[in-house]
Amino acid sequence: MAKTHSPVVKKKIRVGGSFGGIIVNLLAGERVARQSWDDGIYLFFVREILHIKNDKGLHRLIIARADLESIDWVVVK
């Protein structure tokens, strides 16, 4: 009998790379993060305002130029 393996669920899945590439996912209601961020930190919309969830709670996001120019954006599942 062949061995079966349960699927590994990945928390971060590479999609667009750039912020411009990932904005479609944000608009579709998905959570996005930078690959370099710790697990549990991600962005998403709340009533049409971009928010960040981190270990200190939920906050409106003021996005930095470095984040806009980075190419390590991923979708969080």
Backbone as CSV, one residue per row, in Angstrom:
resi,resn,N_x,N_y,N_z,CA_x,CA_y,CA_z,C_x,C_y,C_z
1,MET,0.844,-1.181,0.000,0.000,0.000,0.000,0.887,1.242,0.000
2,ALA,0.573,2.202,-0.819,1.379,3.420,-0.939,1.162,4.319,0.273
3,LYS,2.215,4.998,0.655,2.117,5.953,1.761,1.379,7.192,1.289
4,THR,0.539,7.707,2.145,-0.137,8.962,1.825,0.357,10.028,2.786
5,HIS,0.456,11.209,2.288,0.916,12.331,3.095,-0.186,13.375,3.156
6,SER,-0.414,13.887,4.329,-1.389,14.964,4.431,-0.786,16.220,3.827
7,PRO,-1.611,17.051,3.203,-1.077,18.260,2.566,-0.538,19.240,3.606
8,VAL,0.515,19.913,3.245,1.092,20.940,4.102,0.428,22.261,3.761
9,VAL,-0.131,22.913,4.743,-0.783,24.192,4.532,0.249,25.289,4.710
10,LYS,0.451,26.081,3.683,1.401,27.181,3.760,0.673,28.430,4.194
11,LYS,1.276,29.178,5.089,0.656,30.409,5.558,0.821,31.536,4.555
12,LYS,1.945,31.542,3.847,2.200,32.621,2.902,2.423,32.027,1.523
13,ILE,1.720,32.537,0.551,1.819,32.041,-0.809,2.217,33.202,-1.710
14,ARG,3.322,33.065,-2.418,3.792,34.126,-3.304,2.820,34.321,-4.462
15,VAL,2.487,35.570,-4.722,1.578,35.871,-5.823,2.208,36.912,-6.728
16,GLY,2.072,38.184,-6.371,2.472,39.259,-7.264,3.897,39.726,-7.089
17,GLY,4.401,39.656,-5.875,5.739,40.163,-5.615,5.727,41.638,-5.250
18,SER,5.252,42.481,-6.160,5.222,43.924,-5.899,3.893,44.312,-5.248
19,PHE,3.846,45.486,-4.651,2.601,45.960,-4.051,1.539,46.138,-5.130
20,GLY,1.957,46.641,-6.287,1.020,46.798,-7.393,0.437,45.470,-7.845
21,GLY,1.242,44.431,-7.802,0.781,43.107,-8.201,-0.155,42.474,-7.187
22,ILE,-0.027,42.850,-5.939,-0.795,42.222,-4.861,-2.074,43.006,-4.534
23,ILE,-2.196,44.225,-5.040,-3.352,45.066,-4.716,-4.663,44.406,-5.165
24,VAL,-4.622,43.649,-6.240,-5.803,42.934,-6.710,-6.293,41.970,-5.636
25,ASN,-5.363,41.313,-4.958,-5.724,40.382,-3.892,-6.344,41.115,-2.707
26,LEU,-5.779,42.263,-2.367,-6.345,43.078,-1.289,-7.775,43.484,-1.617
27,LEU,-8.002,43.945,-2.838,-9.325,44.383,-3.258,-10.328,43.226,-3.299
28,ALA,-9.814,42.004,-3.448,-10.676,40.817,-3.463,-10.974,40.316,-2.049
29,GLY,-10.445,41.020,-1.038,-10.733,40.651,0.343,-9.720,39.730,0.987
30,GLU,-8.616,39.477,0.296,-7.595,38.601,0.860,-6.643,39.379,1.772
31,ARG,-5.940,38.651,2.609,-4.924,39.233,3.492,-3.581,39.141,2.784
32,VAL,-2.790,40.186,2.893,-1.459,40.179,2.288,-0.422,40.624,3.320
33,ALA,0.807,40.222,3.080,1.912,40.565,3.981,3.203,40.594,3.192
34,ARG,4.223,41.109,3.812,5.554,41.013,3.233,6.184,39.729,3.733
35,GLN,6.907,39.067,2.876,7.572,37.814,3.235,8.487,38.015,4.434
36,SER,9.060,39.198,4.549,10.007,39.480,5.633,9.328,39.746,6.977
37,TRP,8.000,39.937,6.990,7.289,40.176,8.245,7.104,38.872,9.009
38,ASP,6.982,38.981,10.326,6.708,37.816,11.162,5.318,37.275,10.854
39,ASP,5.107,35.976,11.134,3.778,35.390,10.980,2.801,36.125,11.889
40,GLY,1.585,36.281,11.434,0.566,36.967,12.229,0.454,38.446,11.935
41,ILE,1.302,38.968,11.056,1.230,40.374,10.655,0.772,40.401,9.196
42,TYR,-0.317,41.109,8.941,-0.835,41.169,7.581,-1.716,42.403,7.409
43,LEU,-2.019,42.713,6.142,-2.869,43.846,5.776,-4.194,43.338,5.227
44,PHE,-5.243,44.116,5.419,-6.536,43.835,4.817,-7.413,45.068,4.965
45,PHE,-8.491,45.104,4.191,-9.402,46.234,4.239,-10.482,46.024,5.287
46,VAL,-10.807,47.096,6.019,-11.945,47.149,6.930,-12.730,48.394,6.525
47,ARG,-13.921,48.178,6.024,-14.763,49.294,5.561,-13.997,50.265,4.652
48,GLU,-13.345,49.725,3.660,-12.636,50.484,2.632,-11.414,51.237,3.139
49,ILE,-10.922,50.900,4.321,-9.691,51.500,4.867,-8.690,50.379,5.098
50,LEU,-7.460,50.587,4.631,-6.423,49.570,4.776,-5.938,49.507,6.217
51,HIS,-5.947,48.303,6.782,-5.519,48.075,8.163,-4.388,47.065,8.213
52,ILE,-3.638,47.116,9.300,-2.601,46.131,9.571,-2.943,45.434,10.881
53,LYS,-2.831,44.120,10.884,-3.025,43.321,12.088,-1.653,42.854,12.531
54,ASN,-1.311,43.160,13.781,-0.040,42.677,14.333,-0.268,42.207,15.757
55,ASP,0.794,41.923,16.492,0.652,41.390,17.845,0.069,42.401,18.828
56,LYS,-0.007,43.667,18.432,-0.563,44.697,19.310,-1.998,45.054,18.951
57,GLY,-2.557,44.401,17.938,-3.945,44.654,17.581,-4.127,45.057,16.135
58,LEU,-5.202,45.762,15.902,-5.605,46.197,14.573,-5.435,47.706,14.471
59,HIS,-4.774,48.178,13.407,-4.471,49.599,13.257,-4.662,50.025,11.806
60,ARG,-5.059,51.280,11.602,-5.054,51.840,10.255,-3.615,51.891,9.783
61,LEU,-3.440,51.633,8.507,-2.085,51.565,7.974,-1.673,52.873,7.313
62,ILE,-0.490,53.303,7.640,0.190,54.356,6.898,1.347,53.631,6.230
63,ILE,1.209,53.407,4.938,2.198,52.592,4.245,3.432,53.413,3.894
64,ALA,4.576,52.826,4.108,5.851,53.497,3.857,6.297,53.268,2.407
65,ARG,7.088,54.169,1.914,7.606,54.046,0.547,8.378,52.743,0.373
66,ALA,9.122,52.341,1.391,9.881,51.088,1.319,8.955,49.892,1.101
67,ASP,7.775,49.919,1.736,6.810,48.840,1.515,6.263,48.872,0.094
68,LEU,5.991,50.060,-0.419,5.482,50.185,-1.781,6.498,49.711,-2.815
69,GLU,7.778,49.922,-2.544,8.827,49.551,-3.492,9.325,48.121,-3.329
70,SER,8.942,47.436,-2.251,9.441,46.086,-2.014,8.802,45.095,-2.979
71,ILE,9.464,43.972,-3.165,8.977,42.953,-4.099,8.771,41.597,-3.410
72,ASP,8.536,41.625,-2.103,8.327,40.371,-1.381,6.923,40.229,-0.814
73,TRP,5.915,40.814,-1.482,4.537,40.719,-1.021,3.961,39.345,-1.318
74,VAL,3.189,38.822,-0.374,2.587,37.493,-0.519,1.149,37.535,-0.018
75,VAL,0.340,36.559,-0.446,-1.013,36.392,0.069,-0.932,35.484,1.283
76,VAL,-1.640,35.826,2.333,-1.664,35.034,3.570,-2.931,34.195,3.577
77,LYS,-2.780,32.896,3.725,-3.943,31.978,3.768,-4.146,31.479,5.166
